């Protein structure tokens, strides 16, 4: 079993999250940590992981605080109000309402995603 608690470290603040028990999420976890340069699209931050983790069960709706992966570009996506441009793998969730920090300060340039210590 792969540990499912992760941290999203934006430098100025950190968000706690969990990864789901799916094949794509487990593959994502096996390659931790990631240092991702971020782009913003509406209420979503995304960036390339450099890893093709495949596809399992892509969905078209991700809740706020959702963490997703798409093999179209090998992107990790962090949602805080945006609807995906295409179906993505919902691989995890930011805990509680911590994602609201991104609503207040969405202009993040990078994130380190790692196992929570």
N, C-alpha and C positions, 0 to 999 in steps of 0.2 A: 504494500500500500504506500502510495506517495503522500507525503505531508501536504495538507491542503491549505494551510494558513500562510498567506503571503503579505508582503508589505509593498506598497507603491510609494517610493521615495522621490518626491519632487524637489528635494533640496531644502526649500523653505518650510515644507510640511510633509507629513507622511500619512497615508491612508491605509487602514487594515482591510484585508479582503480574504475571501476563501475561494478556492477553486473547486468546481464540481467534480464528481466522480464519473467522468466520461473519457473516452479514448483520446479525444483531442486535448482536453484539459490535462490529462495525465501525461501526454506527450509534451505539452507546454511546460509542465512542472519539471520534467526530466532535463530540460535545457536551461533551467534557471541558473544564474541570474541573467536578466536581459538589461542592456543599457540602450534605451530607445529614444531617438530624436523624434520629437512630436510635431505634428501638424494639427491645426484646428479646422474643423468643418462644423459650423454651427455650434451645437452643444455636444460635441464629440472631439476627443483627442485621439489621434492614431499615429502609428509609426511602424516601420518595418522591424521584424524580429530576426530576419535572416534565415529563418527555418520554415520549411514546408511541412506542416503538421497534418496535412490531409484534410479530409472533410468527413463528417459523420452525420449530423442532423442540423443543417443550417435553418435558421428561423429569421423572420422578417421584422420581429418586434423584440426589442431589448429594453428592460426597465431602466430607469435612472439608477446609476450606480453599477450597471452591468458591465462586465468585462467580456469582450468577445474576441474572436480570432477569425480571420478569413485567409484562405490560401490564394486569393486574388491579390497578390502583392505581399503575401505573408505578413499581414498587419495584425497587431494587437490594437484593439479599439476600446476606449473607455467612454462610456455613454453617461451624460448627465442632462438628458432631455431631448436628444436627437433621435430620429428614426434612422436605422441603417439605410444606406443607399442601395444595398442588395442584401440577400440573406447571408447571415454570418453564424458562426458557432458561438453560442452563449456558454462561456467556459467558467465564469465566476461572477462574484458579486462583492462590491465594496460593502463593508459592514455598516449597519445602522444608517444614519443619514450623513455619514462622513463625506459622501460624494458632493454634498451641497457646497463644500469648500471650493470645488471646481466651478460652480455657478458664480461664486463671488470673485474668483480669480482664475479665469480660464486660460490665460495667456502663458501656459507652461511650455518650455522649450524641450524638456527631456524628463524622463522618468527611469529610475532603476527599479526593476521588479525582481524581488528576491524572496526567499523563504523568510518567514518571520522568525526573529530570534527570540 
